[in-house]
């Protein structure tokens, strides 16, 4: 899929861009042919026309990102419909592409979608924030990227491409925005030449917005800045140094209950109406009702990064060296899940990539490289669910190294065969020390009304739990007891995998490409906190793709088609379960197989010189072919069994301690059958006064499960959503003013559901933004 920017009446050369301009060329791409605009992408680690790339990729321009209000990862669904993004505990973004993804909630979980900024892979799902400003484009790669991206790319990859320094050019821009919810945003960038062979680009963004939810949560309080220095020491050597910093503050994301959705205002958990739902929810194993939330959340997260990219053109190709360092510091108390979660975490990662890319011409073309990353995670957490709680420390390290390569054989001027492979070695080690507490009711009638709940403070909880033995001891005066488990994990494992790719490409015409590929992906196993076996195994995927990319009607009609089939094995799913002595644990298990197949069609139509129409439609048929896992029976002895939170058949074991849940044959979460996007852009020329540009977009998504438990309460029903913008551009385009509205009908859309099996049927849900509108002004200089 390609989403066009407002500058529609241009196109770049049809010939493939030579490898000498790979990735970070500081020179703008020339455009020479009238018609639809071309977009240059680097999805395959070399610069190439999107229409010449034999890969399923969505490229989104910076103008479209600004129009759609994309300031964080959760808003990417607005511009890349096949990508579903939610937030779990407020800090961890959960990415799904065509139904493949994962529910990442702790520092021990890895993402299934690789997230990169200017080629630097960001390992933590909690660190994909603070980068959505002064961008050139975003690329969303669909399907496993096992050869070029490697680990944690079973579902695909998201590439954030920032605007680079431009040699010999002074300029910049300032964008100011004001909207409802008292939204104030200022984004600015300046590009300063340093002699003839250097440039510095400095960019930043400040955002302030009140919360979408009635209790003030869902707000934005963020600042971010980036400085890049580009040098060209000769015609063959180019250097780019980058530094960035961002801060995320405010109250953090919010959430609500299903019964409160479809109201005029998103109702947060601190709202009395949500408190009434909590107070009426009876927790059978505790013999008590939930208490309304009163704890005020906060976010105080900081992110730092530095990288160097060196490109050297040689007689055998372009040699690229990309070392990088990133650090994240999380300090938060979130209620986005409907309960109190506190977290302090420090993540450090050091990575490096060295690759050699041949010129993209000749009989044999190649790209080879090595990649390494070291990740050090130190986290301290407390998940307080009133009658169940877990606190502890996670110290985790990952050392990964990989060698990779791609070969393309141009058998004729029009027919090419390509093959690739990557061998990855992941070594993971972990040390965890945690306490888990369950409050149980042992009174004769299983009622302990008025009994106490667990401490919310980390230190108080640890002192409370560490002073008690594992077996149940009295808690309060109403008949409650508390059961404690103290899992300590000190483990290390190494995972090795060869992933591969094969494909063919055929130029059916001057602007027509037909391709077919098969590619595999791999995500390493890992650990969780448990007194039993604390490990889970790797997951793998094999994807088959047949596609065609075409330009017709003198470069005024673009029609791209893709058919795909994905075979997913040993899927990693996180659930609650009972351990060997009856305690409750949050674990990750491998649950079998799933298959995904479908079609995607994309069309851009330059109907008149001033009218651009876009259509994208995706059909997805997704099924869990083997999805079986175990989950805990939370009821104390002698009380009625407490089934897990699931919409699938669940069978109680003979010892009444666990349920076997069978979701085979069900549609997986975040896998809508239909996605349709319609767009229109109309330019009205005003002569010497400039022009008006009208943009409108409508998106449809069919019925979707928004949680892996597949509950009826997790279903987001089918919907249409619309956005619009009108902008005025004087002659010269130095100044622009626009008025916009997103989610015109104020549709309340569930992004992610977060049930707690121990509190079934209680479900918390995070929502996509409501109707937003405002004005935006931009000045270029």
Secondary structure as UniProt FT lines:
FT   STRAND          2..3
FT   HELIX           19..21
FT   TURN            22..24
FT   STRAND          40..41
FT   TURN            43..44
FT   STRAND          48..49
FT   HELIX           50..52
FT   STRAND          57..61
FT   HELIX           62..67
FT   TURN            68..69
FT   HELIX           73..78
FT   TURN            81..82
FT   STRAND          83..87
FT   STRAND          93..97
FT   TURN            98..99
FT   STRAND          100..101
FT   TURN            107..108
FT   STRAND          113..117
FT   TURN            118..119
FT   STRAND          120..121
FT   HELIX           125..127
FT   STRAND          135..142
FT   TURN            146..149
FT   TURN            151..152
FT   STRAND          156..162
FT   TURN            167..168
FT   STRAND          171..179
FT   TURN            180..182
FT   STRAND          183..193
FT   TURN            195..196
FT   STRAND          198..209
FT   TURN            214..215
FT   STRAND          220..232
FT   STRAND          237..248
FT   STRAND          256..257
FT   HELIX           258..260
FT   TURN            269..270
FT   HELIX           272..279
FT   STRAND          282..283
FT   TURN            284..287
FT   STRAND          288..289
FT   STRAND          298..299
FT   STRAND          301..314
FT   TURN            315..316
FT   STRAND          317..334
FT   TURN            336..337
FT   STRAND          340..357
FT   STRAND          364..384
FT   STRAND          388..410
FT   STRAND          415..441
FT   TURN            444..445
FT   TURN            449..450
FT   HELIX           458..466
FT   STRAND          473..474
FT   STRAND          480..485
FT   STRAND          488..509
FT   TURN            510..511
FT   STRAND          512..523
FT   STRAND          526..527
FT   STRAND          535..536
FT   STRAND          539..552
FT   TURN            553..556
FT   STRAND          557..569
FT   STRAND          572..578
FT   TURN            580..581
FT   STRAND          584..590
FT   STRAND          592..608
FT   TURN            609..610
FT   STRAND          611..632
FT   TURN            637..638
FT   STRAND          649..652
FT   TURN            654..655
FT   STRAND          658..662
FT   TURN            664..665
FT   TURN            669..670
FT   STRAND          674..685
FT   HELIX           687..689
FT   STRAND          691..701
FT   STRAND          704..705
FT   TURN            708..709
FT   HELIX           712..714
FT   STRAND          715..716
FT   STRAND          719..729
FT   TURN            731..732
FT   STRAND          735..742
FT   TURN            744..745
FT   STRAND          750..755
FT   HELIX           757..759
FT   TURN            760..761
FT   STRAND          763..767
FT   STRAND          772..780
//
